[in-house]
């Protein structure tokens, strides 16, 4: 469903915008390829000497430079998981080839507005989690006596790993620091009723705007004015307790709202596990109830040690959650086994042993496992949180990837597999969703040993059909070449955006594999031959091991690099010839004196 009212203010950019002409980055820093204009600001991706993606935030209008510095100064003194902290401010002076601008974390993903424009109204559990997260950051801001003033669908971002970020901080500064006549655009910023056409931000209006986001998430409609239908009428399947919460936040009179956002958060905690949240009446509601119950089970079991922040996804064996380790004050990923799996004591014991083995694999291309624990019928393990999601997320977000972008990552993944295989550990379920991407954009293998632990024996069916080898689909003996087949299928997917073998189910995919029906016409010969060998139906026809496959991959990369250098050289010579020809033409037309 497309709602014109939700059209966002962000305008993506490529290349370096004109107001950054003349900037010179520090040694070993480089410009990224992405940027975005937002109201009165521009954020440009850059990479520092450590390879970290950062956002360079600037004000295109020189008249707003003092306002920009105030924004950076305010952010530098704030510390909350949803608020991006200023790392550094580059002042503008004669001796500096850059400035003014400040550096913060580069945030990928999408805004709530983009999510709404893409898929329409969302679920009740998602809306509750969002209210809780945004409310926490606003309560932190209100404790300092400040207000945000521009809490809107397009100032809330979600990364692929489920982390929420609040932006639009140019508005959360003292009013006298904001240029006269400047205010958030009413087209994408919900307008609190008490403003009466003006912009008068307050803690009460922040609460109303937060309620407006919740209402928009649940109905797909942005609240306008005071004649707002109650949420239960606009979303009949919404539990009464949640509808009352949102309606109270949207009260026309500030005195009828919660006295503070801290009080609103306490109210959410009281109702989130209450019987009043029983979902009835629709199939979708039933799914929401299931999701909420799963989160409640996890919160109940881990509440003393972890704060549950957001769901990251669900697979064959369990669900993955973003949580905060309360003892070490760091965010990690928690994988909770599905209840049906947890009921099988043999499977749980086997999984714990596999997790212990996988935890011993120390390699840059393998996601480390930190801990295993259980309470009652809830079993989970803790692993490192990878901020950029998975290869599947990346391709979905950016489309097919360039060969040069994936070349070093595939090399590292094969090195990690070689080490795992040397320890006798085979993954058996490699797929784009299990190749995660960390903040430095390194590819890392997750979920080692789970397929084996959960009952996929050496001669049993396992894996995801689109990326499983023929021997897996046939339930035959599996070995290291099973993982190598999956890696080549992931390479094909990363470069094309689709799996190598077409088919709606395992049977048709298997038929295509056995017949060798894979389209390699789009690839140069070295890469095409590498893929053809790696995707062979017969395991003995594939690369013998991960080291051999990695050595062959490096040859493909070297040949591609030589071809690229030759192309650049020829292109350079062509440009020189063209420049000389143009110069000759210009001289022939010049009058004689």
N, C-alpha and C positions, 0 to 999 in steps of 0.2 A: 504494500500500500504506500503510495507516495502522497505526502502531505506538503503542499507548498509552504505552509507556515513553518515547517521544520527545516527549510533550506538554510544551510549553515553559512557562517561568515568566513570560514577558512578558505584560502585560495592557494593551492599547491604551486610551487615554483621549481624549476630545474635550472641548473647553472647558477652563476653568481649574480645576484641582483645589482642593479646599477648603483645603489647607495653604498655598496661594499667595494666598488671599484677603487683600486689603490691600496686596499688592505694587504698587508704582508703578515702571514702567520709565522709563529716561532719555528725554529728549525725542527724538522721531523714531524711537524703537524701538516695536515692536508685538508683540503675542502672536501666535503661530502657531496653527494649528488642531489640531495633533497632539501627542500625548504618550504615554508608556508607563511603567507601573510595572514595575520589576524588583525582585529581592529587596533590601529595605531602601532603595531609591532610586526616584526619579521623574525622568524626563527630559522637559522641556517644550520644544517648538520655539518660538523667538522669532526676530525679525529685527532686526538692529542698524540704525543710521542709514545704513549703506552697502548695505543690502538683503541682507546675508549671513544665511543660515539658521544659527542657533546652537542648541545644546542647553543649557538651563539645568538643571543636575543638582542636586537637592535631596534631603534626608533627611526624609520625612514625620514621623518620630518625633523630637521635640526632643531626646530622650536620645541621639540618634546624631549630633548636630551636630559634636561634637569629632572623631568618626570621619570625617565628611564632609570636614572641613578637612584632616585628615591625608591622605586620599585625594587631594584637590586639590593639596596640597603635593608629594606624591610624583610625581604626573603632571606637574607644572610643571617638574620637573627631568629628565624623560625625553624622549628624542628618537629616535624610530624610526618608519618609515612606517606601521606597524600600530598604533601607540599614539597615541590622541588627546591632544594637549597641552592643558593648562589655559590659557585665555586670561586669565581674571580670576576673582577670588574676591570676592563681595559679602559683607562681614561684616555681622553684625546688631548694630545699636546704635540708640539712641533717635533720632538725627538722620537715620537712613536708613529709607526706606519699603520696603526690600527686604533680603533676606538671612536666613540664610546660604544660599549656593549658588554653584556655580562654572560657568563658561562653557567649553564646548568645541565642536568642530564637530558640526553636526547630521548624523547618518548615516542615509541612506535604504537601501532594499534589504531583504534578508532575512537571517536567521541560517542557519547550517548546519542547525540543527534544523528550521527551517521548510522549508528545501529538501528535507530528508529526508522530512518528513511529506507534502510535496507530490508528490515524484517517486520516492521510494525510493532504493535503492542507486545509487551513482554510478560513474563511470569510473575506471580506474586512473590515467590521466594527471592528471585533476582531483585525485584524492587525493594524488598525488605533489606537485603544485604546492602544495596546501594544507599538507602536512607541511613543505615547504620554507619557505613563508611564515611559518607559525606558529612553526616551529622557529627561524627567524631572530630573531623578536621575543623568544622565550623565552630564546635564547642571550644576547641583549643584556641582558635582565633579570637572568639568572644571573651575568653578568659583574660586576654591582654587588653580588652576594651575596644577592639577593632571590629569592623564588619566587612564583609566581602563586597556585596552590592551587585554582583553579576553572576550569581549562581544559575547556570543555564545548561541545557543539554549539550551545547558545544564548548563548554569550558570543563567538562568532565571527560577524561580519557581513560581507556582501558587498554593495557598491554596484552599481548598474546598469552602471557602467563597469568592473567587475571588480576593484575594489580591496578588499582584505581588511582588516578592522579587528578588533582584539581589545578586548573590554570586560570587565566584571566586575572592575574595578580596586579596588573597595572591599575585596576580599580580599587584594590584593597590597600590604599595609601591614604594619608590624611587628605581631606577634601581640598585644602588650600594648596596642595602640591599638584593637583590636576589642572591643566590649562582651562581657562574660562570658556564656557560654552561646550565643553566636551563631556559626553556621557555615553554609557553603553547603548547600542542600537536596540530600540524597542522591537525590531523585527525578530530578533533571536534571543532577547533577554526578557523572561517573564516579568511583568510589571505589577508590583504589589499594589493592592487597591488604595492604600493610604497615600501613595505618591501623587495621585490626582494629576497625572500627566507630567510631573517633574521627576527628577531622580534624587531621592532622599534616602540613601541606604542606611539601614539600622540592623540591629541583631534580630528584631522582629521581622523585618522584610527578608532577611536571609532565610528565616524559617519558612516564610510563605513561599519563597522561590524553591526551596528544597521540596516542599509539599507539591509545588507545581511540576517539578521533575518527576516525582512519584506518580502523580495523576497522569502525566503524559506517557510515562512508561506503561501504565496499566490500561490506558484507553486509546493511545495514539493521538490524542487531541491536546493541544496546548491550552491551558486555562486562560480565558480572556475576561476581564471585568469581574463583577461581583455576582452576576446571575449564572452561577455555576451549578449544574445538576449534581446531586450527591453521588459519590463514587459508586454506591451500591446500584444506582440506576444505570450509570454508564458502563459498569462492569459487574453484572449480576452474580458472577461466580466468585467475586472477591469476598473473603471472610469478613464478617461484620467488624471484628476487632481491628483489622487492617483498614477497612473503609472509614471507621470512626477516627482512627489515627490520622489519616490523610486529610479528612474533612476538617478536623480540628486545626491542623497546620494551615489550612487554606481559609480559615475564618476571616471574613472581611475586616473585623475589628482586631487589632493586635492584642487587645486585652483578653480576647477569647481563645487565643492560641496558648501553647505551652509557655509557662513562665520563662523557660530557658531550654536550649537544645540539650543540655545535660539531663533535664527532666524528661524530655522527649525520648532520649536514649534509654533511660531507666524504664520508661513505659514500654518500649519495644522489647526489652529483655523480659519484662513480666508477661507479655502476650505471646512471645515467639514460640514457646512450648506449650501454650495453653490449649485446652479443648476447643476454645473459641476459634481456633485456626483450622478446624476440621473442614476439609474441602469436599463439597458435595455437588452433584448435579450435572457435571460434564466430564468427558474423558480427559480433557486437558487438565481440569482441576485435579483429577485423580493422580496424574503425573506430577503435578506440583506438590501434592500432599506427600507423595513418595520421596521427592527430592528434599522437601523440608524435613521429613522424618529422618532421612539419611544424615542430614546436617545436624539435627538434634542429637542423634545417636553418637555422632562423632564428638560434638561439643561436650556431651555428658561424660564420655569416656576419657577425653584428653584435656578437659578444662583446667586441671591443675598444672599442666605442663605446656599447653599450646593454646594460642588464640586462633580460632578458625577465621580466615579472612575472605576466601572466595573459592568456588569450585574451579578446577582447571580442565576437567574432562572425565570421561568414563570409558573403560575398556572391557575386555572379556573377563578380567579377573578382579577388577576393583575400580574404585573412583579415586581421582587425584585431587588434592586440595592444597591451596596456598595457606600456610599457617605461620604464625610467629612463635618461635621457641622462646618461652618466657624466661628461662634460666640464662640463656646466652644472648637474648635480645637480638635475634637475627631471624630473617624470614627463610623458610625452607619449604620443600614440597613433601606432603604426606600422602602415601598411597594406602588406602583402606581396602581390605579384601571385601568382596561382595559377601553378604550374609550367607548365601547358599554355599559359597566356597569355604567360609569360615566354619560351617557346620561339619566339614570333613576333616577330622582330626589328623588323618594320615596326610592329606594334602597340605594342611597348615604346617605340620612338622617338616614335611619335605621342603616347603617353601622357605621355612626358617633356615634350613641347612643350605639351600641354594643362595639365600641372601647373605649368609655368612661367607660363602665362597666368593660371591660377587663383590662383597665389601673388601676383599683382599686385592681386587684388581685396581691398582693405582696407575692411571694413565690419563693424559689430558683429553683423550677422546672418549672417555667412559665416565658417566655421571656417578660420582661417589655415593655410596650408601652409608649413612651415619649411625642408624639405630633401628632396632626391631622391638616392638612391644605389643602388649595386648591387655585388654580389660574386659572381663565378661565375654560377650560374643563379638567384640570388636577387635580386629587384628590389623596392625598397620606397621609400615616401616617408613623411615625418614630418609630423604635423599636431598642432594643439593638442588636448589631452585634455579632453573635456567630461564632468564628473563625474557628471551626473545621467542619463546614458544618452540614449535617444531618445524622441520622442513616442510611438512604438510601445510602448516600455517603460513610459512613464508611464501610458498608457491601460490597458495590461495590469495594471499595479499598482493604479491608483486608479479605473479605470472611466471612463465618459464625463466630460468636463470641462465646467465652467461657461463660458458665453459670456464673462462678465467676465474670466475667467482667461486666455482665449486671445486676447481682442481686441487688446491691445497687441503680442502676439507676432506675430500675423498681419500687423499693420501693418508691423512691422520686417522680416519676411521679404519682404514685397512690395517694400519699399524696397531691400533687398539685391538682389532679382531685377532691379529697374529698373536698378541700377548695373551688374550683370553683363551684362544685355542691351545696355546702352549700349556696352559693350566688345566686343560681338559674341559673347558666351559664353552658350550655352544649356545648361541642365543635362541635360534629356532623361530623367532617372531619379529625379525627385522622388517620395518616398514617406515614410511616417512614420518608417521606419528611418534615413532620411538627414537628418531634422531632429533635430539633437542639442540637448541642454539643458545649459547650463553651470552653474556653481555658483550664479550669481545668477538661475538659472531663466530665462535668456533662450534663445529658440529660435534655432538657428544652422544654416545649410545646409552640408552636407558633400558631398564627392565631386563637386565641380564639374568638368565636362568629361570624366569617366571614360567615360560611355556613348559619347560621340563618339570619344574616343581609342581605344576598344576595338573600333571598327568599326561603330558605329551611325551611319551617315551621315545627312545631312539628309533623305534619302528612303528610309530603311531602318527596319526594325522595331527598336524599342528599348523600354526602360522595363519596369516591373513591371505585368502586366496589370490588377490591381485598381485601379491609380492612373494607368494610361497612357491617353492620349487616343485617340479613334478613328483619327486619322491615323497614330499610332504603330502601332496594331494592324494597320492596313491597309498599312503600309509606305510611306505617302505623305509628301509634303514636310512638314517640321516647322519651326516657328518659335517665337517667344516665347510665343504663345498656348498652345503645348504645355505649357510650364511652368505657365502660369496655370491651365489645366485641372487639373493635378496639385495645385496649391495648394488649389483649391476642394475637391477630393476629400479632401485631408488635413484641411481644416476640417470637412467632413462626418464624417470618421472620428473626429476629436477630440471632437466634440459628441455622437456616437451610439455610438461603439465599434465601428463596422463601416464597410466601404467602401460608397460610394453605389450601385454597380451590382452586383447579384447575379450569380454565375456561377462554375463550377468551373474554367473555363479561359478563355483569351483569346477564343475564338470566341463563347461564350455571353455573356461580358461585353460584347463588341462589339455583339452583337445587342440587348442591353438598352440600351446607349448610343444606338444609332441609332434605337431606338424611343422613347427618352426615358423609359424606365421607372425613375424614381428617386422615392423616397418623401420628399416635403418637407412632409408634413402636420404634423410635430411642431414646425415652425419658425414664428416670427412672420413676418408678411408681408414686412417689409423684408429680413430675412435669407433667407427662402425665395426671394424674387425675385432676390437677389444670387447665390445658389447656382444657381438655374435658368439664369441667363445665363452664369455661369462654366462650367457643366457642359454647355453646348450642344454637340451633335455637330458642328455646322458651325463651324470656327474663326472665320469672319467674323462669326458671331453672338455671339461672346464679347467680353469687354473688349478694346479695341484694344491696350493695353499695360499694363505693371505699374503705372505711375503712375495711369492711369485707373481700374484695378481698386482701387488703394489709396484713391483719393479716394472711390469709391463705398462701400468698406468703412467709411471714416470716417463717412459719412452714416448707414450702418446702425448703427454704434456710438453716434452721437449720438442717434438716435431711440430706441435701446434704453435709453440713459441717461435720457432724458426720461421714458420710460415707467416706468422704475424709480423715479425721483424722485416721479412722480405716485402710484405705488403706495405708496411710503413715507409720503407726505403723507396719503393717504386712510386708511392704516392708523393713523397717529398720531391723526388726528381721531376715528376709530372708537374707539380706546383712551380718548381723552378723554371721549367721550360715554358709553362704558361705565363709566368711573370715576365720572362725574357721576351716572349712573343708580344705581350701587351706593351712592353717598353719599346720594342722596335716599331710597333704600329704608332705609338705616341710620337716617337721621334720623326717618323716619316710625315706626320701631319703638322709638325712644328714649322712655322714660317721661317724663311731665311732672313738674316739681318746683316 
